[in-house]
């Protein structure tokens, strides 16, 4: 009966196409339709994904694992669908490679794929597979992969995996193993990477996901990940999961909130397929966080307050139009450097001095994490002046970061200055047990991943990793870093800070008390009349001086202030062209002497 209904529906569809002038469906199109409706593979059920317990082979790699890693590998051997949610530094890469080492001998013509972040592809995965699985052939190129002998692995980063024509080609093969590292990238069910992963689910026999990023507590983010590696748990239709576990909330019901009475049911469903590994398995003390408070003074404080209250810095002729742009520039001022288009301004050294004091008294080597490139350049120059061996890892030299990491681990570098977003993942820096957070992004994940470069498997220092966090008082720097340390929402904290400052700026000033006017003496009136013509006689001002020098008015005021030229009353001014020419000549002479 079922086959007859399908045949009737196909005929109806062909007749509709014919009526619309599109002709009949081709035989190839009919075959594709039938193939898409074919039954799911036998392992797409919970019963078929649970295997009988088996003991692991005593390989050299197995003997090198820690106890918690051996438990994780045995957990994976008993299932065809596994989710490892391991905190940073617990060695989830080693767990995956050891799992491959156990299952590859079971298949004569083994084929597998790994999808990993670009940042740790070379430094972590290529290095580990080359050293621990020398019998495996792997590549990142599809055409080259097809020519490799068995066993073979296709190692891709997320950007390459999402290419338009790659996944359809991969779907034509039957894969023994598939793995997604940093699987939180799949949590958005509508993203291209998540949809591509769903397509690979049915053609992959054993599926593994890895995530070392702290979860933000949103249970709905698990659905898209389970859609790939264990679709039988929640199904592949979002509407069913949404109706059963979530309820609408927020404006017009566009947001979702988890139903509390369904939480135990949800946890019971995911427990057989997920293994959660915390840093406690390392048997190491937690990192010791020390807040180092820094006071901005003088020019740095003045520039910060001026930009915060008026969104303009007259001294540097800088204007910010948007609130978030202002926040970024305020954060830069806290670090001592301000970037405006193509110009870089040194506005203070308060944080640099605090950082140098820590470097002088702490053990070497140590690591400094910064957010902005200008901070990295300034700090590295200051450190080299002290005779220290300094290297940097940042966006422009990320291709050499593997080499720099190896030099640091061999003890050839005293201080490593790292851009937190570029060097916060995919590298091991456990030779050091001291790090300084000079400035951080607005992400708690970036902060935790940076600390995990030192606090991880392989750290030989018996005491806790020491983390110094430099914080400028009474600034946006304080709001951001304090929220990160206290594990509060940084975005909400920044928004509250903006709202609070906006209210303070919009608050009306108290009205001045009315004072009874007294008649001024006749002598005072005569003196005021004598001064009035002099004030009106100022024919040339700062704008004229700026035009003569070919600079902006704000820069002209700075030049006058530095030259020690006094104001004519409340502002700069000159009565004649001769006086103005004399000032221009004097300033140009100063420029020649400086050159």
VMD Tcl script that draws the C-alpha trace (Angstrom):
set ca {
  {0.00 0.00 0.00}
  {2.81 2.43 0.88}
  {4.65 1.90 -2.39}
  {1.43 2.52 -4.34}
  {0.85 5.83 -2.55}
  {4.38 6.95 -3.37}
  {3.91 6.00 -7.02}
  {0.64 7.94 -7.22}
  {2.23 11.02 -5.62}
  {5.13 10.85 -8.11}
  {2.68 10.71 -11.04}
  {0.75 13.66 -9.68}
  {4.00 15.61 -9.28}
  {4.99 14.84 -12.87}
  {1.58 15.94 -14.17}
  {1.86 19.23 -12.26}
  {5.26 19.90 -13.80}
  {3.86 19.09 -17.25}
  {0.94 21.49 -16.77}
  {3.35 24.27 -15.78}
  {5.31 23.73 -18.99}
  {8.38 22.30 -17.26}
  {8.11 18.81 -18.75}
  {8.25 15.52 -16.89}
  {10.75 14.81 -14.17}
  {13.83 13.10 -15.54}
  {14.69 9.59 -14.49}
  {17.77 10.94 -12.69}
  {15.62 13.35 -10.66}
  {13.27 10.50 -9.74}
  {16.20 8.41 -8.53}
  {17.46 11.30 -6.41}
  {14.02 11.69 -4.84}
  {13.87 8.00 -4.02}
  {17.40 8.06 -2.61}
  {16.55 10.97 -0.32}
  {13.58 9.01 1.05}
  {15.57 5.87 1.67}
  {15.57 4.39 5.16}
  {18.08 5.63 7.71}
  {21.20 3.58 8.44}
  {20.87 0.91 11.08}
  {23.09 2.80 13.55}
  {20.66 5.74 13.66}
  {18.98 4.30 16.77}
  {20.00 4.32 20.43}
  {20.12 0.52 20.67}
  {22.45 0.09 17.72}
  {24.82 2.85 18.95}
  {25.51 1.10 22.27}
  {28.21 -1.53 21.83}
  {29.29 -4.30 24.11}
  {32.13 -3.36 26.50}
  {35.63 -4.13 25.26}
  {39.07 -3.76 26.72}
  {41.49 -1.34 25.09}
  {44.64 -2.52 23.33}
  {47.88 -1.94 25.22}
  {49.53 0.35 22.66}
  {52.37 2.81 23.42}
  {49.91 5.68 23.10}
  {47.51 4.03 25.55}
  {50.29 3.70 28.14}
  {51.10 7.43 27.81}
  {47.57 8.52 28.76}
  {46.42 9.70 32.17}
  {43.77 7.75 34.05}
  {40.92 10.12 33.17}
  {41.91 9.95 29.49}
  {41.86 6.15 29.53}
  {38.37 6.24 31.06}
  {37.27 8.61 28.29}
  {38.65 6.35 25.55}
  {36.87 3.31 27.02}
  {33.68 5.37 27.16}
  {34.05 6.09 23.45}
  {34.79 2.47 22.53}
  {31.40 1.42 23.92}
  {29.42 3.89 21.78}
  {29.13 4.94 18.18}
  {28.00 8.44 19.22}
  {30.11 10.30 21.78}
  {30.21 13.88 23.03}
  {33.29 14.90 25.03}
  {32.70 18.14 26.96}
  {36.14 18.60 28.49}
  {37.47 21.78 30.06}
  {40.57 23.40 28.67}
  {43.83 21.63 29.46}
  {42.40 18.14 30.13}
  {43.76 16.71 26.86}
  {40.72 16.09 24.67}
  {42.95 15.99 21.59}
  {44.89 13.08 23.09}
  {41.62 11.32 23.91}
  {40.49 11.54 20.27}
  {43.83 10.40 18.86}
  {43.91 7.48 21.32}
  {40.37 6.53 20.28}
  {41.51 6.48 16.65}
  {44.48 4.35 17.63}
  {42.07 1.77 19.07}
  {39.50 1.61 16.26}
  {41.68 1.90 13.12}
  {42.88 -1.74 13.31}
  {39.23 -2.86 13.26}
  {38.79 -1.61 9.67}
  {40.83 -2.77 6.71}
  {40.13 0.33 4.58}
  {39.72 2.96 7.27}
  {38.46 6.41 6.26}
  {37.83 9.28 8.64}
  {37.55 13.05 8.77}
  {38.33 15.68 11.39}
  {36.92 19.23 11.35}
  {38.92 21.52 13.63}
  {39.45 25.28 14.16}
  {42.03 26.90 11.91}
  {43.88 28.33 14.93}
  {44.94 24.95 16.31}
  {44.99 22.82 13.19}
  {48.76 22.95 12.69}
  {49.92 23.47 16.28}
  {47.73 20.77 17.83}
  {46.20 18.28 15.40}
  {48.88 17.98 12.70}
  {51.61 17.71 15.32}
  {49.78 15.15 17.51}
  {48.66 12.91 14.65}
  {52.13 12.94 13.06}
  {53.82 11.96 16.32}
  {51.28 9.53 17.79}
  {49.76 7.91 14.66}
  {52.64 7.51 12.20}
  {50.78 4.70 10.40}
  {47.96 7.05 9.37}
  {48.04 9.10 6.16}
  {46.30 12.46 6.34}
  {45.88 15.59 4.26}
  {43.70 18.69 3.96}
  {43.21 18.51 0.20}
  {40.28 16.48 -1.17}
  {41.93 15.46 -4.44}
  {45.08 14.40 -2.65}
  {43.03 12.51 -0.06}
  {41.50 10.25 -2.72}
  {45.00 9.11 -3.74}
  {46.25 8.31 -0.24}
  {46.62 4.68 0.85}
  {44.58 3.32 3.75}
  {44.22 4.14 6.62}
  {43.63 7.79 5.77}
  {42.12 10.88 7.39}
  {40.84 14.11 5.88}
  {41.85 16.97 8.21}
  {39.82 20.13 7.56}
  {39.26 23.43 9.28}
  {35.74 24.83 9.53}
  {36.11 27.33 6.71}
  {37.27 24.64 4.27}
  {34.54 22.23 5.43}
  {31.85 24.80 4.62}
  {32.89 25.14 0.98}
  {29.98 24.70 -1.37}
  {30.98 21.57 -3.28}
  {33.00 19.63 -0.72}
  {30.28 18.07 1.47}
  {28.29 16.60 -1.48}
  {31.47 14.85 -2.57}
  {32.12 13.57 0.94}
  {28.55 12.25 1.21}
  {29.22 9.76 -1.58}
  {31.56 7.83 0.70}
  {30.98 5.78 3.83}
  {33.10 7.15 6.66}
  {34.20 5.01 9.57}
  {34.93 8.00 11.82}
  {33.98 11.67 11.99}
  {34.86 14.29 14.58}
  {34.16 18.01 15.13}
  {36.50 19.86 17.49}
  {35.14 22.97 19.28}
  {31.64 21.73 18.45}
  {30.05 24.78 20.06}
  {30.43 26.25 16.58}
  {27.54 24.01 15.55}
  {25.13 25.29 18.21}
  {23.44 27.72 15.81}
  {21.17 25.34 13.93}
  {20.84 27.71 10.97}
  {24.55 28.30 10.42}
  {26.24 26.85 7.36}
  {28.61 24.70 9.40}
  {25.77 23.19 11.43}
  {23.76 22.35 8.31}
  {26.81 20.81 6.64}
  {27.41 18.66 9.74}
  {23.82 17.43 9.60}
  {24.38 16.30 6.00}
  {27.41 14.25 7.07}
  {25.56 12.50 9.90}
  {23.98 9.70 7.88}
  {27.14 8.72 5.99}
  {29.34 8.53 9.12}
  {29.45 5.35 11.24}
  {31.18 6.59 14.43}
  {30.69 10.24 15.34}
  {32.49 12.29 18.01}
  {32.19 15.93 19.09}
  {34.67 17.81 21.29}
  {34.06 21.00 23.21}
  {36.40 22.64 25.69}
  {34.59 25.97 25.86}
  {32.55 26.80 28.98}
  {28.86 26.40 28.26}
  {26.68 29.48 28.65}
  {23.84 27.48 30.20}
  {21.51 27.49 27.16}
  {20.19 23.94 26.76}
  {18.83 24.64 23.28}
  {22.41 24.89 22.02}
  {22.83 21.14 22.54}
  {20.17 20.30 19.98}
  {22.17 21.23 16.87}
  {25.20 19.31 18.15}
  {23.10 16.22 18.90}
  {21.55 16.54 15.44}
  {24.96 15.56 14.07}
  {26.35 12.91 16.40}
  {23.20 11.47 18.05}
  {20.07 12.51 16.11}
  {18.01 9.73 17.69}
  {18.07 11.50 21.09}
  {16.08 14.65 20.23}
  {15.22 14.03 16.59}
  {16.05 16.18 13.58}
  {13.01 18.49 13.69}
  {13.54 21.65 15.71}
  {9.81 22.19 16.14}
  {9.47 19.01 18.20}
  {12.33 19.97 20.53}
  {11.01 23.53 20.79}
  {7.51 22.45 21.76}
  {8.65 19.84 24.26}
  {11.50 21.56 26.11}
  {11.19 25.33 25.53}
  {8.65 28.04 26.12}
  {8.42 31.45 24.44}
  {9.55 34.50 26.37}
  {10.75 38.04 25.75}
  {9.24 40.57 23.36}
  {6.55 38.97 21.18}
  {7.75 35.54 22.33}
  {10.81 35.55 20.05}
  {13.17 34.30 22.76}
  {13.14 30.87 24.36}
  {13.40 29.71 27.95}
  {13.94 26.13 29.09}
  {11.07 24.44 30.91}
  {12.35 23.67 34.39}
  {10.13 20.64 34.88}
  {11.76 19.07 31.80}
  {15.35 19.52 33.03}
  {15.74 16.09 34.65}
  {14.31 14.40 31.55}
  {16.74 16.37 29.38}
  {19.73 15.42 31.53}
  {18.73 11.75 31.58}
  {18.57 11.74 27.78}
  {22.02 13.24 27.18}
  {23.84 11.42 30.00}
  {24.46 8.10 28.14}
  {26.12 9.88 25.22}
  {28.12 12.69 26.88}
  {31.16 12.67 29.12}
  {31.91 15.83 31.10}
  {35.54 16.29 32.21}
  {36.52 19.14 34.53}
  {39.95 20.54 35.42}
  {39.77 18.75 38.75}
  {41.08 15.57 37.08}
  {44.45 17.30 36.65}
  {44.99 17.12 40.42}
  {46.36 20.65 40.37}
  {45.47 23.67 42.49}
  {43.30 26.27 40.81}
  {45.06 29.29 39.27}
  {45.74 32.09 41.75}
  {44.18 35.31 40.45}
  {45.70 38.60 41.68}
  {44.15 41.94 40.79}
  {46.73 44.69 40.35}
  {45.06 48.11 40.55}
  {46.54 50.89 38.43}
  {45.82 54.62 38.80}
  {45.80 56.77 35.67}
  {47.30 60.19 36.36}
  {47.98 63.48 34.66}
  {47.52 63.62 30.91}
  {46.25 60.03 30.64}
  {43.48 60.67 33.20}
  {42.57 63.99 31.60}
  {42.26 62.48 28.10}
  {40.20 59.58 29.43}
  {37.73 61.83 31.28}
  {37.44 64.19 28.34}
  {36.57 61.40 25.89}
  {34.19 59.74 28.35}
  {32.17 62.88 29.05}
  {32.20 64.71 25.71}
  {33.18 61.98 23.15}
  {35.81 64.46 21.89}
  {39.52 64.92 22.66}
  {40.42 68.50 21.70}
  {44.10 68.00 22.40}
  {44.38 65.17 19.84}
  {41.55 66.35 17.60}
  {39.69 63.01 17.98}
  {35.92 62.63 17.68}
  {33.89 59.45 18.34}
  {30.34 59.18 17.02}
  {29.25 55.79 18.40}
  {29.14 54.43 21.94}
  {30.94 51.16 21.18}
  {33.70 53.05 19.37}
  {34.07 55.16 22.47}
  {34.31 52.05 24.67}
  {37.11 50.63 22.50}
  {39.06 53.91 22.59}
  {38.62 54.20 26.35}
  {39.96 50.66 26.68}
  {42.96 51.65 24.55}
  {43.66 54.70 26.71}
  {43.78 52.44 29.77}
  {46.56 50.47 28.09}
  {48.52 53.63 27.27}
  {48.11 53.78 23.49}
  {45.30 55.32 21.46}
  {44.70 54.42 17.82}
  {42.82 56.87 15.61}
  {42.71 56.01 11.92}
  {46.41 55.94 10.91}
  {47.80 57.76 13.98}
  {48.98 56.13 17.21}
  {49.18 58.33 20.32}
  {51.12 57.47 23.47}
  {48.89 58.77 26.25}
  {50.31 57.16 29.40}
  {52.53 54.49 30.94}
  {50.68 53.60 34.16}
  {49.96 50.00 33.12}
  {53.38 49.55 31.55}
  {55.10 50.49 34.81}
  {52.93 48.10 36.80}
  {53.66 45.35 34.29}
  {57.43 45.95 34.45}
  {57.39 45.76 38.25}
  {55.82 42.30 38.03}
  {58.33 41.17 35.38}
  {61.25 42.32 37.57}
  {60.19 40.31 40.62}
  {58.66 37.16 39.06}
  {60.31 34.00 37.73}
  {61.11 33.74 34.04}
  {59.84 32.73 31.58}
  {56.44 34.38 31.73}
  {53.59 35.21 29.36}
  {51.79 38.54 28.83}
  {48.35 38.57 27.18}
  {47.20 41.75 25.41}
  {44.23 42.67 23.28}
  {45.61 45.43 21.02}
  {48.57 45.17 18.65}
  {49.88 48.60 19.68}
  {50.19 47.40 23.28}
  {52.15 44.35 22.14}
  {54.61 46.49 20.17}
  {55.17 48.95 23.05}
  {55.62 46.23 25.68}
  {57.99 44.16 23.55}
  {60.17 47.24 22.89}
  {60.29 48.10 26.61}
  {61.21 44.53 27.51}
  {63.96 44.31 24.89}
  {65.48 47.51 26.30}
  {65.92 45.60 29.57}
  {67.96 42.92 27.79}
  {65.28 40.21 27.83}
  {64.67 37.70 25.06}
  {61.22 38.63 23.78}
  {58.96 37.13 21.12}
  {55.40 37.93 20.12}
  {52.40 35.99 18.80}
  {49.82 38.12 17.03}
  {47.62 38.12 13.96}
  {50.28 39.28 11.51}
  {52.77 36.52 12.44}
  {50.36 33.67 13.27}
  {52.00 31.51 10.59}
  {55.16 31.32 12.72}
  {53.45 30.75 16.05}
  {54.25 27.01 16.00}
  {57.94 27.85 15.80}
  {57.64 30.50 18.53}
  {55.77 28.05 20.78}
  {58.51 25.45 20.40}
  {61.20 28.05 21.18}
  {59.29 29.06 24.31}
  {58.90 25.46 25.46}
  {62.66 24.88 24.95}
  {63.48 27.84 27.20}
  {64.86 30.12 24.47}
  {62.43 32.97 25.29}
  {62.22 34.97 28.52}
  {58.95 36.82 27.91}
  {56.27 35.91 25.37}
  {53.78 38.69 24.53}
  {50.62 37.17 23.06}
  {47.54 38.67 21.43}
  {44.80 37.01 23.46}
  {42.53 36.21 20.52}
  {45.29 34.79 18.29}
  {47.39 32.89 20.84}
  {44.69 32.00 23.35}
  {43.91 28.63 21.72}
  {45.81 25.78 20.15}
  {49.21 26.26 21.82}
  {50.93 24.92 24.95}
  {52.80 27.39 27.18}
  {53.04 25.27 30.34}
  {56.80 25.87 30.65}
  {55.80 29.06 32.47}
  {53.65 29.26 35.59}
  {53.23 33.06 35.59}
  {51.14 35.17 33.24}
  {50.01 38.79 33.13}
  {46.68 39.81 31.63}
  {47.51 43.30 30.38}
  {44.17 43.71 28.60}
  {41.41 41.31 27.59}
  {38.57 41.08 25.10}
  {34.95 41.23 26.23}
  {34.67 37.42 26.17}
  {35.03 35.28 29.29}
  {35.76 32.36 26.96}
  {38.87 34.11 25.57}
  {40.03 34.86 29.12}
  {39.61 31.25 30.32}
  {41.27 29.81 27.22}
  {44.27 32.11 27.66}
  {44.80 30.97 31.27}
  {44.43 27.35 30.14}
  {47.57 27.71 27.98}
  {49.52 27.47 31.26}
  {47.10 25.65 33.58}
  {46.91 22.36 31.70}
  {48.22 18.82 31.40}
  {52.03 18.96 31.35}
  {52.46 21.80 33.86}
  {55.32 20.69 36.13}
  {55.21 23.54 38.66}
  {53.78 22.13 41.89}
  {52.12 25.35 43.06}
  {49.20 27.16 41.44}
  {49.63 29.07 38.21}
  {49.88 32.76 39.11}
  {47.75 35.16 37.08}
  {48.19 38.94 37.46}
  {45.32 41.02 36.09}
  {46.08 44.72 35.52}
  {43.01 46.91 36.09}
  {42.75 50.71 35.79}
  {40.62 52.24 38.52}
  {37.46 54.17 37.70}
  {37.41 53.12 34.07}
  {35.71 50.80 31.61}
  {38.73 48.54 32.09}
  {37.59 47.93 35.67}
  {34.03 47.13 34.56}
  {35.12 44.60 31.90}
  {37.82 42.71 33.78}
  {35.89 42.58 37.06}
  {32.90 41.08 35.23}
  {35.16 38.47 33.60}
  {36.77 37.46 36.90}
  {33.43 37.28 38.69}
  {31.98 35.29 35.74}
  {29.26 37.80 35.07}
  {27.94 38.74 31.65}
  {30.46 41.18 30.17}
  {28.02 42.49 27.56}
  {25.42 43.31 30.21}
  {28.06 44.97 32.38}
  {29.27 47.15 29.50}
  {25.68 48.16 28.64}
  {24.98 49.05 32.26}
  {28.17 51.10 32.33}
  {27.11 52.99 29.19}
  {23.63 53.66 30.59}
  {25.01 54.82 33.93}
  {27.48 57.22 32.30}
  {24.76 58.49 29.96}
  {22.51 59.30 32.92}
  {25.37 61.10 34.65}
  {26.06 63.16 31.53}
  {22.37 63.99 31.03}
  {21.88 64.98 34.69}
  {21.20 68.73 34.82}
  {23.64 70.89 36.72}
  {22.31 72.49 39.93}
  {21.09 76.02 39.35}
  {23.29 78.74 40.74}
  {21.93 80.65 43.72}
  {20.60 84.06 42.91}
  {22.66 86.81 44.43}
  {21.44 90.35 44.83}
  {23.20 92.57 42.31}
  {25.16 95.46 43.65}
  {26.05 98.61 41.84}
  {29.61 98.53 40.65}
  {31.79 101.49 41.60}
  {32.44 104.08 38.94}
  {36.14 103.19 38.78}
  {35.31 99.53 38.02}
  {32.96 100.57 35.21}
  {35.63 102.76 33.70}
  {38.20 99.92 33.85}
  {35.75 97.51 32.15}
  {35.15 100.03 29.34}
  {38.90 100.41 28.89}
  {39.38 96.64 28.52}
  {36.46 96.14 26.11}
  {38.04 97.72 23.04}
  {41.19 95.64 23.57}
  {39.13 92.41 23.52}
  {37.34 93.48 20.34}
  {40.62 94.41 18.66}
  {41.81 90.76 18.44}
  {41.58 90.30 14.67}
  {43.56 87.02 14.34}
  {42.94 83.79 16.26}
  {43.95 80.14 16.42}
  {42.18 79.34 13.15}
  {44.37 81.85 11.31}
  {47.50 80.39 12.93}
  {46.46 76.85 11.98}
  {45.90 77.93 8.36}
  {49.33 79.53 8.24}
  {51.02 76.40 9.63}
  {48.90 73.97 7.59}
  {47.64 72.06 10.66}
  {44.37 71.63 12.53}
  {43.24 74.18 15.19}
  {43.51 71.60 17.97}
  {47.11 70.89 16.99}
  {47.82 74.61 16.86}
  {46.64 75.01 20.47}
  {48.97 72.19 21.52}
  {51.91 73.87 19.73}
  {51.19 77.19 21.47}
  {50.90 75.51 24.85}
  {54.18 73.60 24.40}
  {55.96 76.77 23.24}
  {54.87 78.61 26.39}
  {53.01 81.39 24.56}
  {50.51 83.08 26.86}
  {46.87 83.62 26.03}
  {45.41 87.04 25.38}
  {42.71 86.80 28.01}
  {40.68 83.59 27.81}
  {41.96 82.52 24.38}
  {44.82 83.01 21.98}
  {44.67 86.09 19.76}
  {46.74 88.76 17.99}
  {45.90 92.35 17.06}
  {47.89 92.58 13.85}
  {49.21 90.49 11.00}
  {52.73 91.35 12.14}
  {52.17 89.73 15.57}
  {50.70 86.62 13.94}
  {53.64 86.33 11.51}
  {56.06 86.56 14.43}
  {54.39 83.63 16.20}
  {54.37 81.57 12.98}
  {58.06 82.29 12.44}
  {58.87 81.31 16.02}
  {57.01 77.99 15.79}
  {58.63 77.09 12.46}
  {62.05 77.82 13.94}
  {61.27 75.40 16.78}
  {60.40 72.75 14.18}
  {63.76 73.21 12.45}
  {65.65 72.89 15.75}
  {63.71 69.72 16.62}
  {64.54 68.25 13.19}
}
mol new
graphics top color blue
foreach p $ca { graphics top sphere $p radius 0.5 }
foreach p [lrange $ca 0 end-1] q [lrange $ca 1 end] { graphics top cylinder $p $q radius 0.2 }
display resetview
